[in-house]
């Protein structure tokens, strides 16, 4: 068997005693603090204040959760509104493009209308000038044709005069036709 070392045992025992003494010294202030806190909790006024504090904290937390929920709903509606705004912006851009296209088409149509009106005026002026040129010829042609018919029906005029008149009528007809546009 082994023998017990008395010096080691002595040292071990001193160590245990010093640790225990140290532990007891540390435990005393702790016990005093616990007793002091317990004395506060034993007071009804403090218990009421603690209950009131718990109730207020609970109310604040509930309000905070409600605010977070409201914020979440607000964010969802804000996202929906942003999406609608984006859709509206896109529709507006498409409408602007359509309006620009329509505007270009209207401008083209107006240009065509203007050029047609201009051409019509030019043609009207030509017709009017032609009418002015041919009117005296037509009048003279009608007079000569009536004269020719009279002379032919009376049989008083010579054949030579009738031939000259007929040639004059034919030349006026050719002149009238050549002046036509």
C-alpha positions in Angstrom: 0.0 0.0 0.0 1.0 3.4 -0.4 1.7 5.7 2.4 0.0 9.0 2.8 2.1 12.0 2.4 1.4 14.2 5.4 2.9 17.4 3.8 0.8 17.0 0.7 -2.3 16.4 2.8 -1.6 19.4 4.9 -1.1 21.6 1.8 -4.3 20.2 0.3 -6.3 20.9 3.4 -5.0 24.5 3.6 -6.0 25.0 0.0 -9.5 23.7 0.6 -9.9 25.9 3.6 -8.7 29.1 1.9 -11.0 28.4 -1.1 -14.0 27.8 1.2 -13.2 31.0 3.1 -12.9 33.0 -0.1 -16.2 31.5 -1.3 -18.0 32.4 1.9 -16.7 36.0 1.7 -18.0 36.3 -1.9 -21.3 34.8 -1.0 -22.1 37.3 1.8 -22.5 40.4 -0.5 -24.5 38.2 -2.9 -26.9 37.2 -0.1 -27.2 40.8 1.0 -28.1 41.9 -2.6 -30.6 39.1 -3.0 -32.3 40.0 0.3 -32.4 43.7 -0.6 -34.0 42.9 -4.0 -36.5 40.6 -2.3 -37.3 43.3 0.1 -38.2 45.6 -2.8 -40.4 42.9 -4.4 -42.1 42.4 -1.1 -43.3 46.0 -1.3 -46.8 46.2 -2.9 -46.2 49.6 -4.4 -43.2 48.3 -6.3 -45.2 45.2 -7.4 -47.9 47.5 -8.8 -45.3 49.6 -10.6 -43.7 46.5 -12.1 -47.1 45.3 -13.3 -47.8 48.7 -14.8 -44.4 48.7 -16.4 -45.1 45.2 -17.9 -48.4 46.4 -19.2 -46.9 49.5 -20.8 -44.1 47.5 -22.3 -46.7 45.0 -23.7 -48.8 47.9 -25.1 -45.7 49.4 -26.7 -44.8 46.1 -28.2 -48.3 45.6 -29.5 -48.3 49.1 -31.1 -44.9 48.4 -32.6 -46.2 45.1 -34.2 -49.2 47.0 -35.5 -47.0 49.7 -36.9 -44.8 47.1 -38.6 -47.9 45.4 -40.0 -49.3 48.8 -41.2 -45.9 49.6 -42.7 -45.9 46.2 -44.5 -49.4 46.9 -45.9 -48.3 50.4 -46.8 -45.3 49.0 -48.6 -47.5 46.5 -50.5 -49.9 49.2 -51.6 -46.9 51.5 -52.5 -45.5 48.7 -54.6 -48.9 48.3 -56.4 -49.1 52.0 -56.9 -45.6 52.1 -58.4 -46.5 49.2 -60.7 -49.6 51.1 -61.8 -47.5 54.2 -62.3 -45.0 52.4 -64.4 -47.8 50.9 -66.5 -49.3 54.4 -66.9 -46.0 55.8 -67.9 -45.6 53.0 -70.5 -49.1 53.6 -71.8 -48.4 57.4 -72.0 -45.3 56.8 -74.0 -47.2 54.6 -76.4 -49.9 57.2 -76.7 -47.3 59.9 -77.4 -45.8 57.7 -80.2 -49.2 57.2 -81.6 -50.0 60.9 -81.5 -46.7 61.6 -83.2 -47.5 59.1 -85.9 -50.9 60.6 -86.4 -49.4 64.1 -86.5 -47.0 63.0 -89.2 -49.8 61.4 -91.2 -52.0 64.6 -90.9 -49.1 66.7 -92.0 -48.6 64.5 -95.0 -52.3 64.7 -95.8 -52.3 68.4 -95.5 -49.2 68.7 -97.7 -51.0 66.5 -100.3 -54.1 68.6 -100.0 -52.1 71.8 -100.4 -50.3 70.5 -103.5 -53.7 69.3 -105.0 -55.3 72.7 -104.3 -52.3 74.3 -106.0 -52.6 72.0 -109.0 -56.3 72.6 -109.2 -55.8 76.4 -109.2 -53.2 76.0 -112.0 -55.6 73.9 -114.0 -58.5 76.3 -113.4 -56.3 79.2 -114.6 -55.4 77.2 -117.7 -59.0 76.4 -118.4 -60.0 80.0 -117.8 -57.2 81.3 -120.1 -58.1 78.7 -122.7 -61.8 79.7 -122.4 -60.8 83.3 -122.9 -58.7 82.4 -126.0 -61.3 80.1 -127.5 -64.4 82.1 -126.7 -63.9 84.7 -129.5 -62.9 81.9 -131.9 -66.0 79.9 -131.0 -68.2 82.9 -131.4 -66.7 83.7 -134.8 -67.0 80.0 -135.8 -70.7 79.9 -134.9 -71.3 83.1 -136.9 -69.5 81.7 -139.9 -71.4 78.4 -139.7 -74.7 80.2 -139.6 -73.7 82.5 -142.5 -72.6 79.4 -144.5 -76.0 77.7 -143.8 -77.9 80.8 -144.9 -75.9 81.2 -148.0 -76.1 77.5 -148.9 -79.9 77.4 -148.3 -80.5 80.7 -150.3 -78.4 79.4 -153.2 -77.6 83.0 -154.0 -73.9 82.8 -153.3 -71.4 81.4 -155.7 -69.6 78.1 -155.1 -66.3 79.8 -154.8 -67.5 82.0 -151.9 -69.0 78.9 -150.2 -65.7 77.0 -150.5 -63.7 79.9 -149.1 -66.2 80.1 -146.2 -66.0 76.4 -145.6 -62.2 76.5 -145.6 -62.3 79.4 -143.1 -64.7 77.4 -140.8 -62.4 74.3 -141.0 -59.3 76.3 -140.2 -61.1 77.9 -137.2 -62.1 74.4 -136.0 -58.5 73.2 -136.3 -57.3 76.3 -134.4 -59.9 75.7 -131.6 -58.9 72.1 -131.3 -55.2 73.0 -131.3 -55.8 75.4 -128.4 -57.5 72.7 -126.3 -55.3 71.5 -123.5 
